Amino acid sequence: MHWIPLTLLSAFCFATADTLTKRYLSHYRPGELVLVRFGMAGLLLLPLLLRETWPALSPAFWGWVGVSIPLELAAMWLYMHAIRDSPLSLTLPYLAFTPVFNTLTGYVVLGETVSPTGFLGILLVVSGAWILNLETAQDGAWRNVLAPFRAITRERGSRLMLAAAAIYSLTSVTSKGALLQVTPAFFGPFYFVIIGAASAVLFASRDVSSWRALGRHPVAHLAVGFFMALMVVTHFYAIEHIEVAYMIAVKRTSLLFGMLYGAWLFSEKGLGKNLVAGVLMVLGVYLIVS
């Protein structure tokens, strides 16, 4: 069960990278944030990759990687938009929907089906989202149980995070497919070096100002890159030993770390309500994969 502490460490690192990004880099454009998150992590992981003996890379491996990289870039772009422009407490909890979406992607790609317990888990995740948006209901809307869900459409960050969660439900499957062809020690660094290079080509090659942005806050960039790199290493070592849905469920505890950071550093309100919502969502995720 050593995958559990590795996954919790990965979740903590992911939440810490989110918080550092919001605190020190929130004035950056989303593309610049993607470049920092992926580019710096890739640079820090490059020495680890160079130390590894490269295995024979099959066509299947390149197929999985080819599908995963554009999805990773799209998801991170949406993710950065969300945490930059909206409170962490109203964005991060929606990451809990990734395993919910995995009930579909898991079925399509892996032939997995949802059990009655899993269906109960889905209801708990949805209930957490309802509680999270109670404060946005207005006047007589309290009598309408669907009002908080309609309120999600008024919070742009929540919409963006839901879209990112849906994409991550795909990348969690496709990256595991690639990982099964090699070892975690090789794949983690390789994957993020490639993604870092792709982010540079996509977001920096078109605008030289993006490169200048990298020189503005080098300490913050290194800190974000460090926590992203550590997240990557622990993520792939953990996911090698357990089903994707289990690992992603535990990793979504990052949303609880994120909400605590939001209350501590950004004085975000409603911590008690948001934590109740987050706990319900995470409990639902556990039931989905049980």
C-alpha positions in Angstrom: 0.0 0.0 0.0 3.0 2.3 -0.4 1.1 4.0 -3.3 -1.1 5.8 -0.8 1.6 8.0 0.8 3.1 8.6 -2.6 -0.3 9.7 -3.9 -0.9 12.0 -0.9 2.5 13.6 -1.4 1.6 14.1 -5.1 -1.7 15.7 -4.1 0.1 18.0 -1.6 2.6 19.1 -4.2 -0.1 19.7 -6.8 -2.0 21.9 -4.4 1.1 23.8 -3.4 2.0 24.5 -7.0 -1.6 25.8 -7.5 -1.3 28.1 -4.5 2.1 29.5 -5.4 0.8 30.1 -9.0 -2.2 32.0 -7.7 -0.2 34.0 -5.1 2.7 35.1 -7.1 1.8 34.6 -10.8 -1.9 35.5 -11.0 -1.1 38.4 -13.3 0.3 36.1 -16.0 -1.6 35.1 -19.0 -2.9 31.5 -19.0 -0.4 30.4 -21.7 2.5 31.8 -19.7 1.3 29.9 -16.6 1.2 26.7 -18.6 4.7 27.4 -19.8 5.9 27.9 -16.2 4.1 24.9 -14.9 5.3 22.5 -17.6 8.4 24.2 -18.8 10.1 24.6 -15.4 9.1 21.1 -14.3 10.5 19.7 -17.6 13.8 21.5 -17.0 14.1 20.2 -13.5 13.3 16.6 -14.6 15.7 16.7 -17.6 18.7 15.6 -15.5 16.7 12.6 -14.2 15.8 11.6 -17.8 19.4 11.9 -19.0 20.5 9.5 -16.3 18.0 6.8 -17.5 18.7 4.2 -20.0 16.2 4.6 -22.8 14.1 1.5 -23.4 12.9 0.5 -26.9 9.8 2.7 -27.4 7.0 0.8 -29.3 4.5 2.3 -31.7 1.9 1.8 -29.0 3.9 3.9 -26.6 4.2 6.8 -29.1 0.5 6.5 -29.8 -0.5 6.9 -26.2 1.9 9.8 -25.8 0.7 11.5 -29.0 -2.9 11.4 -27.7 -2.0 12.5 -24.2 0.2 15.6 -24.8 -2.3 17.9 -26.6 -4.9 16.9 -24.0 -2.5 17.7 -21.1 -1.8 21.1 -22.6 -5.5 21.9 -23.1 -6.4 20.8 -19.6 -3.7 22.8 -18.0 -4.6 25.9 -20.0 -8.2 25.6 -18.7 -6.9 24.8 -15.2 -4.7 27.9 -15.1 -7.6 30.1 -16.3 -9.7 28.8 -13.5 -7.4 29.2 -10.6 -6.1 32.6 -11.8 -9.5 34.2 -12.1 -11.7 32.5 -9.5 -11.4 31.6 -5.8 -9.6 28.3 -5.1 -12.7 27.2 -3.0 -15.0 27.6 -6.1 -12.7 25.9 -8.6 -10.5 23.2 -7.0 -13.5 21.1 -5.7 -14.7 20.4 -9.2 -11.6 18.3 -9.9 -13.4 15.7 -7.9 -15.5 15.2 -11.0 -12.6 13.5 -12.8 -13.3 10.0 -11.4 -17.0 10.7 -12.1 -16.1 11.3 -15.8 -13.9 8.2 -15.5 -17.0 6.1 -15.2 -17.5 6.9 -18.9 -13.9 6.9 -20.1 -13.2 3.8 -18.1 -16.1 2.0 -19.7 -15.2 3.2 -23.3 -11.4 2.5 -23.0 -11.2 -0.2 -20.4 -14.7 -1.8 -20.3 -15.3 -0.8 -16.7 -18.8 -0.5 -15.4 -20.4 1.4 -12.5 -21.5 -0.5 -9.4 -24.4 0.5 -7.1 -21.8 1.7 -4.7 -20.2 3.7 -7.4 -23.6 5.3 -8.3 -24.0 6.4 -4.6 -20.5 7.9 -4.9 -21.6 10.0 -7.9 -24.6 11.3 -5.9 -22.2 12.3 -3.1 -20.0 14.2 -5.5 -23.0 16.0 -6.9 -24.2 16.8 -3.4 -20.9 18.3 -2.6 -21.1 20.5 -5.7 -24.7 21.6 -4.5 -23.4 22.6 -1.1 -20.5 24.4 -2.6 -22.8 26.7 -4.5 -25.5 27.3 -1.9 -24.3 30.8 -1.2 -25.0 31.7 -4.9 -28.7 30.9 -4.7 -30.9 33.9 -4.7 -34.2 34.6 -3.0 -36.8 32.0 -3.9 -34.2 29.8 -5.6 -33.7 28.0 -2.3 -36.9 26.2 -3.0 -35.4 24.9 -6.3 -33.0 22.0 -5.7 -31.4 22.6 -9.1 -30.6 26.3 -8.5 -27.1 25.8 -7.2 -26.2 23.7 -10.2 -27.5 26.5 -12.5 -25.3 28.8 -10.4 -22.2 26.9 -11.7 -22.9 28.4 -15.1 -22.4 31.9 -13.5 -19.0 31.0 -12.1 -16.6 30.9 -15.0 -13.8 29.3 -13.0 -16.1 26.4 -12.1 -17.0 25.8 -15.7 -13.4 25.8 -16.8 -12.4 23.4 -14.0 -15.2 21.1 -14.9 -13.9 21.0 -18.5 -10.3 20.4 -17.2 -11.6 17.6 -15.0 -13.3 15.9 -18.0 -10.0 16.1 -20.0 -8.0 14.8 -17.1 -10.3 11.8 -17.0 -8.9 11.0 -20.4 -5.2 11.8 -19.7 -5.3 9.6 -16.6 -6.1 6.7 -18.8 -3.9 7.5 -21.8 -0.8 8.3 -19.8 -1.3 5.0 -17.8 -1.4 3.2 -21.2 2.0 4.7 -22.1 3.4 4.0 -18.6 2.6 0.3 -19.0 5.1 0.2 -21.9 8.1 1.5 -19.8 9.1 2.2 -16.2 8.0 5.1 -14.0 11.6 6.2 -13.5 11.8 6.8 -17.3 8.2 7.8 -18.1 7.7 10.6 -15.5 10.7 12.7 -16.6 10.3 11.8 -20.3 6.6 12.8 -20.3 7.1 16.2 -18.7 10.2 17.0 -20.7 8.2 16.4 -23.8 5.2 18.4 -22.5 7.5 21.2 -21.4 9.0 21.4 -24.9 5.5 21.3 -26.5 4.3 24.1 -24.2 7.3 26.2 -25.3 6.5 25.7 -28.9 2.8 26.3 -28.5 2.8 29.3 -26.1 6.2 30.9 -26.4 7.2 30.6 -30.0 4.3 32.9 -31.1 5.0 35.7 -28.6 8.5 36.7 -27.4 7.0 38.4 -24.4 6.2 35.0 -22.9 10.0 34.3 -22.8 10.5 37.6 -21.0 7.9 36.7 -18.5 10.0 33.7 -17.4 12.7 36.1 -16.1 10.4 38.2 -13.9 10.0 35.9 -10.9 12.7 33.2 -11.1 12.3 32.1 -7.4 8.5 31.7 -7.8 9.1 29.8 -11.1 11.6 27.5 -9.6 9.3 26.8 -6.6 6.3 26.0 -8.9 8.5 23.9 -11.1 9.9 22.0 -8.1 6.5 21.1 -6.7 5.3 20.1 -10.2 8.3 17.9 -10.7 7.9 16.2 -7.4 4.2 15.7 -8.1 5.1 14.0 -11.4 7.6 11.6 -9.9 5.3 10.5 -7.1 2.3 10.4 -9.4 3.8 7.8 -11.8 5.4 5.7 -9.2 2.1 5.5 -7.4 -0.1 4.8 -10.4 2.1 2.0 -11.6 1.0 -0.1 -8.6 -2.8 0.6 -8.5 -5.7 1.1 -10.8 -6.0 4.6 -12.3 -9.4 5.4 -10.6 -8.1 4.5 -7.2 -5.0 6.6 -7.5 -6.8 9.6 -9.0 -9.4 9.4 -6.2 -6.8 9.7 -3.5 -4.9 12.4 -5.4 -8.1 14.5 -5.5 -7.4 15.2 -1.8 -5.4 18.0 -3.4 -8.7 20.0 -3.4 -8.8 19.9 0.4 -5.2 21.1 0.6 -6.1 23.8 -1.8 -9.1 25.0 0.1 -7.0 25.2 3.3 -4.4 27.2 1.4 -7.2 29.4 0.1 -8.5 30.2 3.6 -5.0 30.7 5.0 -3.3 32.8 2.3 -6.2 34.4 0.5 -8.7 34.8 3.3 -11.4 33.0 1.3 -14.7 32.9 3.1 -16.9 29.9 3.9 -14.1 27.4 4.8 -16.4 25.3 7.0 -19.1 24.9 4.2 -16.5 24.4 1.6 -14.7 21.7 3.6 -18.0 19.9 4.2 -18.6 20.0 0.4 -15.0 18.9 -0.3 -15.2 15.9 2.1 -18.5 14.8 0.6 -17.0 15.0 -2.9 -13.9 13.0 -1.9 -16.0 10.4 0.0 -18.1 10.1 -3.2 -14.9 9.5 -5.2 -13.8 6.8 -2.8 -17.2 5.0 -3.2 -17.0 5.3 -7.0 -13.8 3.3 -7.0 -14.6 0.9 -4.2 
